[in-house]
Amino acid sequence: MNRSPSTDLVPTQNARPSAIPIAQMRHLYRLDEVEKRLTKLPTKEHEHLRATYERMLEKGPERFQVKPSSLPAMDHLYSTLPNFHPVLDDVKRQLALCEDSRDALEITPMLLLGPPGVGKTHFAREIAQLLGTGMGFLSMSSLTAGWVLSGASSQWKGARPGKVFETLVDGSYANPVIVVDEIDKAGGEHAYDPLGALYSLLEHDTAHSFVDEFAEVPIDASQVIWVATANDERSIPGPILNRMNVYEVHSPDRDAARAIALRLYQGIRQSHDWGQRFEAVPCDDVLDAMAALAPREMRRSWMTAFGNAKLARRERIEVADLPDQGAGKRNPIGFVH
C-alpha cells in the first residue's frame, strides 16, 4: 500500500496570489461513435438513451483541461487544515511538477483515512476549489444500486448513466475532482460491486477508454482527480488501496482545534452584519470548549452560541451559550497528543 511520505514541506511565508487557470481542450469521446449508436436505436424506444446521445452531440466532445498557470497560494489551506499538512505537501509537489511545463495536471488518486468529523470531505471540496476544475460528489453510504459509478444497461427499467459519465459529459472540464465519500461503506446488499468500476478508473491507462454501461460509448476519464474518504480501511479491497495514496488523517491537537474554532468564529462574525456587534475575539474558556468538538460540528455550535448570546442581550459569547454536548450528540473527539 502506498503511504504518504513523512517529509513535510514548509509553506512559504509570502503567499502568492491565486494562480490564473490555463486550459487546453481535450476530446473526451468520438462523435462518430455517438452518432452510430444513435442511428441504431429503434424508433420510439430507449428515449432516455436517445436523449443522452443527443446531449453528447449537442455539447460536443471537447472539455477544458485546466491547471494553474503557476503554483497557487496554499498558505490558507495549511492554516485552516492543520491536520492535512502531509496531503497538502503531496498536492503541492504534484502541482510544482507541471507548473512551468506543457504537461497536464496529474494528481495521484488519494484516500483520506480518519475518524468522522475531522474534515475529510471539507478538504476534498477545498482541493476542488484550489484546482478550479469543478467537482462531482458521490456518497457511497447512500447507494441504492451498485452501478452508480459506471451506469446500468439501458435494458433495465429506470437505468441511467453513472456519476463519472455525467460529471464529464454534463460538466465543462476533462479533469474534474470526483469525491467518493465514505468509500468504506460501499458494501452491503448490491447485485453489482459498487467499486468494480474503480479498478479501471483509477488506472491512468485503462481510464482512457472508460465505457459507461448505459451509454456504451468509450469516454476519456484518465484526467479525473480522485479523492476518496473513509473511516476504516479494512473493508476496502486491497487492489483499490494499492491504486491510491493513503493518508491517515488525525483529529487536530488542542492548539490546532482552538485555531480552527477561532477562524470559524471570525469568519462568521465578518460575514454577517449582526456579527459586528460581537467582540472580535471570544474568551479562552469558550475556545477551550469549542476545541473539544470535531471541526465539522464547530460552525453550527458557533451559530447556536451567537443566537443564545443575542437573546441574552450580550456582545460576548459565554460557555453557557454553546449547545449542550450531551443532548443528542455523540461524544466529542479527543485530542491528539
BADREN-247943 format. One record per residue: x, y, z of N, C-alpha, C in turn; residue in three letters. Coordinates in steps of 0.05 Angstrom, whole numbers, padded with zeros to 5 digits, always signed. Example, Ala and Ser with C-alpha at 12.3 -4.5 7.8 and 13.67 -1.06 7.14 Angstrom:
% residues 2
+00264-00114+00156+00246-00090+00156+00264-00066+00156ALA+00257-00045+00142+00273-00021+00143+00258+00001+00157SER
***
This chain:
% residues 337
+00017-00024+00000+00000+00000+00000+00018+00025+00000MET+00010+00044-00016+00025+00069-00017+00018+00087+00006ASN+00037+00095+00022+00033+00113+00044+00046+00140+00038ARG+00035+00161+00049+00046+00187+00043+00073+00191+00055SER+00092+00204+00042+00118+00209+00053+00116+00225+00079PRO+00136+00220+00096+00135+00234+00122+00148+00261+00121SER+00163+00267+00100+00177+00293+00098+00156+00315+00094THR+00158+00336+00111+00139+00358+00108+00151+00381+00091ASP+00134+00394+00077+00142+00418+00063+00134+00442+00080LEU+00151+00461+00081+00145+00485+00097+00131+00505+00079VAL+00107+00513+00085+00093+00533+00068+00108+00559+00067PRO+00106+00573+00045+00120+00598+00042+00108+00619+00060THR+00123+00638+00069+00114+00659+00086+00098+00680+00070GLN+00107+00686+00046+00094+00706+00030+00076+00692+00009ASN+00050+00692+00015+00031+00677-00002+00029+00691-00029ALA+00030+00675-00050+00026+00685-00076-00004+00690-00081ARG-00011+00708-00099-00039+00709-00107-00047+00683-00120PRO-00073+00677-00120-00082+00653-00133-00075+00653-00162SER-00065+00630-00172-00056+00628-00200-00080+00628-00218ALA-00077+00642-00241-00098+00642-00261-00098+00615-00275ILE-00121+00602-00277-00121+00576-00291-00115+00579-00320PRO-00101+00560-00331-00097+00558-00360-00109+00532-00370ILE-00117+00531-00394-00131+00507-00404-00125+00502-00433ALA-00125+00476-00439-00126+00468-00467-00150+00450-00470GLN-00158+00445-00494-00182+00429-00499-00174+00399-00502MET-00191+00382-00491-00186+00354-00493-00212+00340-00503ARG-00208+00322-00523-00231+00307-00533-00237+00283-00514HIS-00261+00281-00505-00268+00260-00486-00281+00236-00500LEU-00293+00240-00523-00306+00218-00538-00307+00225-00567TYR-00313+00204-00583-00315+00208-00612-00344+00212-00621ARG-00348+00233-00636-00375+00239-00645-00386+00217-00663LEU-00369+00205-00680-00379+00185-00698-00389+00160-00683ASP-00376+00154-00659-00386+00132-00643-00414+00138-00632GLU-00418+00163-00623-00444+00171-00613-00465+00170-00635VAL-00459+00181-00658-00478+00181-00680-00485+00153-00689GLU-00465+00135-00689-00470+00107-00696-00490+00094-00677LYS-00486+00099-00651-00504+00088-00631-00532+00099-00634ARG-00533+00125-00639-00559+00138-00641-00575+00128-00665LEU-00562+00124-00687-00577+00115-00711-00587+00086-00709THR-00574+00071-00691-00583+00043-00687-00606+00039-00668LYS-00613+00061-00654-00635+00058-00634-00661+00055-00649LEU-00678+00036-00640-00705+00033-00651-00722+00058-00647PRO-00739+00064-00666-00756+00087-00664-00775+00084-00640THR-00778+00106-00625-00796+00108-00602-00788+00088-00580LYS-00763+00080-00578-00754+00064-00556-00729+00076-00544GLU-00724+00069-00519-00700+00079-00505-00697+00109-00507HIS-00718+00123-00499-00719+00152-00501-00697+00165-00484GLU-00693+00154-00460-00672+00166-00443-00644+00163-00456HIS-00639+00140-00467-00613+00135-00481-00611+00153-00505LEU-00633+00156-00520-00633+00174-00543-00626+00203-00535ARG-00639+00212-00513-00634+00239-00503-00605+00242-00494ALA-00593+00221-00483-00565+00222-00475-00547+00225-00499THR-00551+00210-00520-00535+00213-00544-00538+00241-00556TYR-00563+00250-00557-00568+00277-00569-00554+00298-00553GLU-00553+00295-00526-00540+00314-00509-00510+00314-00514ARG-00499+00290-00518-00470+00287-00524-00463+00301-00550MET-00480+00298-00570-00475+00311-00596-00478+00341-00594LEU-00497+00350-00579-00502+00379-00576-00479+00392-00561GLU-00469+00379-00540-00448+00391-00524-00420+00388-00537LYS-00418+00368-00554-00392+00364-00567-00373+00349-00549GLY-00351+00339-00560-00332+00322-00544-00311+00338-00529PRO-00308+00364-00534-00285+00378-00522-00292+00389-00495GLU-00273+00387-00476-00276+00398-00450-00250+00411-00442ARG-00251+00431-00424-00227+00444-00415-00211+00425-00398PHE-00185+00424-00403-00166+00410-00386-00150+00432-00372GLN-00156+00437-00347-00147+00460-00333-00124+00454-00313VAL-00106+00473-00311-00086+00472-00290-00079+00500-00282LYS-00068+00505-00258-00060+00532-00251-00036+00541-00268PRO-00035+00566-00274-00013+00577-00290+00013+00578-00274SER+00011+00578-00248+00034+00577-00230+00025+00564-00204SER+00044+00559-00187+00037+00546-00162+00018+00563-00146LEU-00007+00554-00141-00027+00571-00128-00020+00575-00099PRO-00031+00597-00088-00027+00602-00059-00041+00581-00043ALA-00026+00569-00025-00037+00547-00008-00034+00553+00022MET-00022+00575+00029-00018+00581+00057-00044+00580+00073ASP-00066+00590+00061-00091+00590+00076-00100+00561+00082HIS-00093+00542+00064-00101+00515+00070-00084+00502+00092LEU-00058+00509+00091-00041+00499+00114-00051+00510+00140TYR-00062+00535+00140-00071+00547+00164-00098+00536+00173SER-00117+00533+00155-00144+00524+00162-00147+00494+00164THR-00128+00479+00153-00129+00450+00154-00103+00439+00165LEU-00098+00444+00191-00072+00437+00203-00067+00407+00204PRO-00088+00391+00204-00085+00362+00206-00082+00349+00178ASN-00080+00365+00157-00078+00355+00130-00051+00362+00117PHE-00032+00371+00132-00007+00380+00121+00007+00359+00103HIS+00009+00333+00110+00021+00314+00092+00007+00312+00065PRO-00019+00314+00065-00034+00313+00040-00029+00338+00023VAL-00029+00361+00036-00024+00386+00022+00005+00386+00011LEU+00024+00375+00026+00051+00373+00016+00052+00358-00010ASP+00038+00335-00012+00039+00319-00036+00025+00333-00059ASP+00003+00346-00054-00011+00362-00074+00007+00384-00085VAL+00021+00397-00067+00040+00418-00075+00062+00407-00093LYS+00073+00384-00086+00094+00372-00102+00084+00366-00130ARG+00060+00355-00132+00049+00348-00158+00042+00372-00175GLN+00033+00393-00162+00028+00418-00176+00054+00430-00186LEU+00075+00428-00170+00101+00440-00178+00112+00427-00203ALA+00107+00401-00206+00118+00386-00229+00107+00396-00256LEU+00082+00405-00256+00071+00415-00282+00069+00445-00283CYS+00080+00459-00263+00077+00488-00261+00087+00502-00286GLU+00111+00496-00295+00123+00511-00318+00127+00493-00342ASP+00109+00474-00346+00112+00456-00368+00086+00454-00384SER+00086+00441-00406+00062+00437-00422+00047+00412-00413ARG+00057+00398-00393+00044+00374-00384+00018+00380-00370ASP+00000+00361-00371-00026+00363-00358-00022+00360-00328ALA-00042+00370-00313-00042+00367-00284-00048+00338-00277LEU-00030+00325-00262-00035+00298-00254-00033+00296-00223GLU-00055+00287-00211-00056+00284-00182-00062+00254-00177ILE-00044+00241-00163-00048+00213-00156-00073+00209-00140THR-00090+00190-00146-00114+00185-00130-00107+00184-00101PRO-00124+00196-00084-00118+00197-00056-00141+00187-00039MET-00134+00174-00017-00153+00165+00002-00147+00178+00029LEU-00167+00193+00039-00165+00206+00065-00178+00188+00086LEU-00161+00178+00103-00170+00157+00122-00169+00169+00150LEU-00192+00169+00164-00193+00180+00191-00220+00179+00203GLY-00223+00186+00229-00248+00185+00243-00268+00205+00232PRO-00294+00201+00238-00314+00221+00228-00309+00249+00240PRO-00315+00269+00224-00314+00296+00234-00288+00311+00233GLY-00266+00298+00222-00240+00312+00223-00237+00330+00199VAL-00256+00331+00180-00255+00350+00158-00247+00338+00132GLY-00250+00312+00128-00242+00299+00103-00257+00309+00079LYS-00284+00310+00081-00300+00319+00059-00295+00349+00053THR-00292+00364+00075-00286+00393+00072-00260+00396+00057HIS-00240+00380+00063-00214+00382+00050-00217+00376+00020PHE-00233+00356+00013-00237+00349-00015-00250+00373-00030ALA-00269+00386-00018-00281+00409-00031-00261+00432-00034ARG-00244+00436-00014-00224+00457-00016-00204+00451-00039GLU-00197+00426-00043-00178+00419-00064-00191+00424-00092ILE-00217+00418-00094-00231+00424-00119-00231+00454-00125ALA-00235+00469-00104-00236+00498-00107-00208+00509-00114GLN-00187+00497-00101-00160+00506-00107-00152+00501-00136LEU-00160+00477-00146-00152+00470-00173-00170+00483-00194LEU-00194+00490-00187-00212+00503-00205-00222+00486-00228GLY-00225+00460-00223-00233+00442-00244-00261+00431-00241THR-00277+00441-00223-00303+00431-00219-00302+00405-00202GLY-00326+00396-00193-00326+00374-00175-00352+00357-00178MET-00349+00331-00177-00371+00313-00174-00370+00299-00147GLY-00392+00295-00135-00393+00284-00108-00410+00259-00107PHE-00400+00238-00094-00414+00213-00093-00411+00202-00064LEU-00434+00199-00050-00433+00188-00023-00439+00158-00025SER-00420+00142-00019-00423+00113-00021-00441+00102+00001MET-00446+00117+00022-00463+00107+00044-00492+00108+00036SER-00499+00123+00015-00527+00126+00007-00533+00112-00019SER-00516+00093-00027-00521+00080-00053-00546+00063-00052LEU-00561+00064-00074-00584+00046-00077-00579+00025-00098THR-00557+00027-00112-00550+00007-00132-00520+00006-00136ALA-00510-00017-00145-00481-00020-00148-00470-00007-00173GLY-00487+00004-00190-00477+00015-00215-00476+00045-00216TRP-00476+00058-00192-00478+00087-00192-00453+00100-00204VAL-00430+00087-00203-00406+00098-00215-00405+00093-00245LEU-00413+00069-00253-00409+00062-00281-00434+00059-00298SER-00457+00066-00286-00482+00065-00301-00493+00037-00303GLY-00518+00034-00312-00531+00008-00315-00540+00005-00344ALA-00542-00019-00353-00550-00024-00380-00577-00012-00386SER-00580-00001-00409-00605+00012-00417-00628-00008-00419SER-00622-00034-00418-00643-00054-00418-00659-00055-00392GLN-00647-00044-00371-00660-00044-00345-00679-00020-00342TRP-00701-00025-00330-00721-00004-00325-00709+00017-00306LYS-00711+00042-00313-00701+00063-00296-00671+00067-00297GLY-00658+00054-00316-00629+00056-00318-00621+00084-00326ALA-00596+00091-00319-00586+00117-00325-00555+00116-00325ARG-00542+00137-00336-00512+00136-00335-00502+00138-00307PRO-00477+00131-00303-00464+00133-00277-00453+00161-00272GLY-00443+00165-00248-00434+00191-00239-00410+00201-00255LYS-00392+00183-00262-00368+00192-00276-00376+00202-00304VAL-00392+00188-00318-00402+00196-00344-00416+00223-00343PHE-00435+00226-00324-00450+00250-00321-00432+00274-00314GLU-00413+00270-00297-00395+00292-00289-00378+00302-00313THR-00369+00283-00329-00353+00291-00352-00369+00302-00375LEU-00391+00290-00382-00407+00298-00405-00423+00324-00399VAL-00434+00326-00375-00450+00349-00368-00434+00373-00358ASP-00409+00367-00350-00392+00388-00340-00376+00402-00361GLY-00358+00420-00353-00341+00435-00371-00312+00426-00372SER-00305+00407-00354-00277+00400-00350-00271+00371-00356TYR-00247+00367-00367-00238+00339-00372-00225+00328-00347ALA-00218+00345-00328-00203+00336-00304-00217+00346-00279ASN-00243+00339-00275-00256+00348-00251-00246+00332-00227PRO-00250+00343-00203-00246+00327-00178-00272+00312-00174VAL-00269+00285-00170-00292+00269-00163-00287+00257-00135ILE-00304+00264-00117-00302+00256-00089-00319+00231-00085VAL-00306+00210-00076-00320+00185-00068-00320+00185-00038VAL-00342+00194-00027-00344+00198+00002-00352+00171+00016ASP-00339+00165+00038-00344+00141+00054-00343+00116+00037GLU-00320+00113+00023-00316+00090+00005-00317+00064+00020ILE-00311+00065+00046-00311+00040+00062-00339+00030+00067ASP-00360+00046+00061-00387+00037+00065-00401+00029+00040LYS-00384+00021+00020-00395+00014-00006-00404-00015-00008ALA-00402-00030+00014-00410-00058+00014-00440-00060+00014GLY-00450-00080+00028-00479-00083+00031-00491-00101+00010GLY-00517-00101+00008-00531-00119-00010-00535-00107-00038GLU-00515-00110-00055-00516-00099-00082-00513-00122-00102HIS-00528-00121-00124-00526-00141-00144-00499-00139-00158ALA-00487-00115-00159-00461-00110-00171-00442-00098-00151TYR-00417-00101-00156-00396-00090-00138-00396-00060-00143ASP-00403-00044-00122-00404-00015-00125-00377-00003-00133PRO-00355-00017-00125-00328-00006-00131-00316-00019-00155LEU-00330-00036-00169-00319-00050-00192-00307-00032-00213GLY-00321-00010-00219-00311+00008-00240-00285+00022-00232ALA-00280+00024-00206-00256+00039-00198-00230+00024-00205LEU-00232-00002-00208-00207-00017-00215-00195-00007-00241TYR-00212+00000-00260-00201+00012-00285-00200+00042-00284SER-00218+00055-00270-00218+00084-00269-00194+00095-00255LEU-00183+00081-00235-00160+00091-00220-00134+00086-00234LEU-00134+00070-00256-00110+00065-00272-00111+00084-00296GLU-00090+00100-00299-00089+00120-00319-00093+00109-00347HIS-00080+00086-00353-00081+00075-00380-00109+00065-00387ASP-00121+00050-00369-00147+00038-00375-00170+00059-00373THR-00166+00080-00358-00186+00101-00356-00189+00117-00381ALA-00170+00115-00400-00172+00129-00425-00196+00121-00441HIS-00205+00096-00438-00228+00086-00453-00248+00074-00434SER-00258+00090-00416-00278+00081-00397-00305+00079-00411PHE-00319+00057-00407-00345+00053-00420-00367+00052-00399VAL-00384+00072-00399-00407+00071-00382-00427+00051-00393ASP-00438+00034-00375-00455+00012-00384-00481+00022-00396GLU-00489+00046-00390-00514+00057-00401-00509+00067-00429PHE-00489+00085-00432-00484+00098-00458-00469+00080-00477ALA-00451+00063-00467-00435+00044-00482-00418+00058-00503GLU-00409+00082-00497-00391+00096-00514-00365+00102-00499VAL-00342+00094-00509-00317+00099-00494-00313+00129-00489PRO-00305+00135-00465-00301+00163-00457-00275+00165-00441ILE-00260+00187-00445-00234+00190-00433-00237+00201-00405ASP-00233+00184-00385-00235+00192-00356-00208+00192-00343ALA-00187+00192-00360-00160+00189-00349-00150+00214-00334SER-00163+00237-00338-00154+00261-00325-00169+00267-00299GLN-00188+00251-00292-00204+00255-00267-00185+00255-00243VAL-00190+00273-00225-00175+00275-00200-00192+00262-00178ILE-00183+00240-00167-00199+00224-00149-00191+00230-00120TRP-00211+00235-00104-00208+00239-00075-00228+00222-00061VAL-00219+00202-00046-00238+00184-00031-00234+00189-00001ALA-00255+00185+00014-00254+00187+00043-00263+00161+00055THR-00253+00155+00079-00261+00130+00093-00255+00133+00123ALA-00270+00119+00139-00264+00117+00167-00247+00093+00174ASN-00250+00071+00158-00237+00046+00164-00228+00033+00138ASP-00202+00027+00135-00192+00016+00110-00196-00014+00107GLU-00204-00027+00129-00205-00056+00129-00227-00067+00110ARG-00247-00051+00104-00268-00061+00086-00263-00052+00057SER-00241-00039+00051-00234-00030+00024-00217-00051+00011ILE-00224-00061-00013-00207-00081-00026-00178-00072-00030PRO-00160-00091-00026-00132-00085-00029-00124-00072-00056GLY-00135-00082-00079-00128-00070-00105-00136-00041-00107PRO-00157-00033-00093-00165-00005-00093-00145+00011-00077ILE-00138+00001-00053-00118+00015-00036-00092+00018-00051LEU-00084-00002-00065-00058-00001-00079-00057+00019-00102ASN-00080+00028-00111-00081+00047-00132-00082+00076-00122ARG-00081+00079-00096-00085+00106-00084-00063+00112-00064MET-00057+00138-00061-00040+00146-00038-00059+00148-00014ASN-00052+00134+00007-00068+00132+00031-00057+00151+00053VAL-00073+00169+00062-00064+00188+00083-00081+00184+00108TYR-00068+00179+00130-00082+00176+00155-00085+00204+00168GLU-00109+00213+00169-00115+00240+00179-00125+00238+00208VAL-00111+00252+00226-00119+00251+00255-00134+00276+00263HIS-00147+00274+00285-00160+00297+00296-00139+00318+00302SER-00146+00344+00299-00127+00365+00305-00121+00365+00335PRO-00096+00372+00342-00089+00374+00371-00103+00398+00383ASP-00099+00402+00409-00114+00423+00423-00109+00451+00411ARG-00084+00458+00407-00078+00484+00396-00089+00488+00368ASP-00087+00467+00351-00098+00469+00324-00128+00472+00325ALA-00141+00457+00343-00170+00458+00345-00179+00486+00354ALA-00165+00497+00373-00171+00525+00381-00168+00544+00358ARG-00147+00541+00343-00143+00559+00320-00165+00556+00299ALA-00174+00531+00294-00196+00527+00275-00221+00540+00286ILE-00227+00537+00312-00251+00549+00324-00250+00579+00322ALA-00227+00590+00326-00224+00620+00325-00229+00630+00297LEU-00217+00616+00277-00221+00625+00249-00250+00623+00241ARG-00263+00602+00250-00292+00599+00244-00308+00622+00257LEU-00302+00628+00281-00316+00649+00296-00312+00676+00281TYR-00287+00682+00273-00282+00707+00260-00294+00708+00232GLN-00294+00685+00218-00307+00684+00192-00337+00689+00193GLY-00350+00676+00213-00379+00681+00216-00384+00710+00223ILE-00369+00720+00242-00373+00748+00251-00369+00768+00228ARG-00349+00763+00211-00343+00782+00190-00363+00780+00166GLN-00376+00757+00163-00393+00753+00140-00422+00761+00146SER-00428+00770+00170-00456+00778+00177-00455+00806+00189HIS-00475+00822+00182-00477+00849+00193-00481+00848+00224ASP-00496+00828+00233-00500+00826+00262-00475+00817+00276TRP-00456+00805+00261-00432+00795+00274-00415+00818+00285GLY-00417+00841+00273-00400+00864+00282-00407+00873+00310GLN-00430+00865+00320-00438+00872+00347-00425+00856+00368ARG-00411+00834+00360-00398+00817+00379-00369+00823+00380PHE-00356+00816+00403-00328+00822+00407-00311+00807+00386GLU-00288+00819+00379-00271+00808+00357-00260+00781+00363ALA-00254+00776+00389-00242+00750+00397-00257+00739+00421VAL-00266+00714+00419-00280+00702+00441-00261+00696+00464PRO-00272+00692+00488-00255+00687+00512-00243+00659+00511CYS-00222+00655+00526-00207+00630+00525-00224+00606+00533ASP-00241+00608+00553-00256+00585+00562-00276+00576+00541ASP-00286+00595+00525-00304+00587+00503-00288+00573+00481VAL-00265+00583+00475-00248+00569+00455-00240+00541+00464LEU-00234+00539+00490-00227+00512+00501-00251+00493+00497ASP-00275+00502+00503-00298+00485+00500-00303+00478+00470ALA-00299+00498+00453-00303+00492+00424-00282+00473+00413MET-00258+00474+00424-00236+00458+00414-00241+00428+00420ALA-00260+00422+00438-00266+00394+00444-00284+00381+00422ALA-00294+00398+00404-00312+00388+00383-00297+00380+00358LEU-00310+00362+00343-00299+00356+00316-00302+00381+00299ALA-00284+00386+00280-00285+00411+00264-00312+00415+00250PRO-00324+00394+00240-00349+00398+00226-00372+00406+00244ARG-00369+00402+00270-00390+00410+00289-00387+00439+00299GLU-00364+00450+00293-00359+00476+00305-00377+00498+00294MET-00381+00499+00268-00396+00521+00256-00424+00522+00267ARG-00439+00500+00268-00466+00501+00278-00466+00507+00308ARG-00445+00499+00323-00444+00506+00351-00439+00536+00355SER-00423+00548+00338-00419+00577+00339-00446+00591+00333TRP-00460+00582+00313-00485+00595+00306-00505+00594+00329MET-00506+00571+00342-00524+00568+00366-00515+00588+00388THR-00489+00589+00392-00478+00607+00413-00483+00636+00407ALA-00480+00644+00382-00486+00672+00374-00515+00678+00380PHE-00533+00660+00372-00561+00664+00377-00568+00667+00406GLY-00557+00649+00422-00562+00650+00451-00552+00675+00464ASN-00529+00684+00456-00517+00709+00467-00535+00733+00458ALA-00544+00732+00434-00562+00754+00424-00587+00756+00440LYS-00599+00732+00446-00624+00732+00461-00619+00742+00490LEU-00595+00738+00500-00588+00747+00527-00578+00776+00527ALA-00579+00789+00503-00571+00817+00501-00542+00821+00508ARG-00525+00802+00500-00496+00804+00506-00481+00806+00480ARG-00458+00819+00481-00440+00821+00458-00416+00802+00461GLU-00418+00785+00481-00396+00766+00487-00409+00738+00489ARG-00397+00719+00476-00407+00691+00479-00395+00679+00504ILE-00412+00665+00519-00403+00651+00543-00406+00621+00539GLU-00393+00605+00555-00394+00576+00552-00423+00566+00554VAL-00439+00579+00570-00467+00570+00573-00483+00574+00547ALA-00473+00590+00529-00486+00595+00503-00482+00572+00484ASP-00462+00556+00488-00456+00534+00470-00477+00512+00473LEU-00482+00496+00452-00502+00475+00454-00494+00454+00475PRO-00514+00442+00487-00509+00421+00507-00497+00397+00492ASP-00473+00390+00499-00459+00368+00485-00471+00341+00491GLN-00488+00340+00512-00500+00314+00518-00527+00311+00507GLY-00537+00331+00493-00565+00330+00482-00565+00319+00454ALA-00567+00293+00451-00570+00281+00425-00545+00283+00408GLY-00521+00287+00420-00496+00289+00404-00478+00267+00413LYS-00461+00258+00394-00442+00237+00401-00419+00249+00417ARG-00404+00232+00430-00382+00242+00446-00361+00257+00429ASN-00350+00279+00439-00331+00294+00423-00305+00278+00418PRO-00292+00284+00397-00267+00271+00390-00246+00281+00409ILE-00229+00263+00419-00208+00271+00438-00185+00285+00424GLY-00167+00296+00439-00144+00310+00428-00122+00289+00421PHE-00106+00297+00402-00083+00281+00395-00059+00293+00410VAL-00045+00277+00424-00022+00287+00439+00004+00280+00426HIS
***
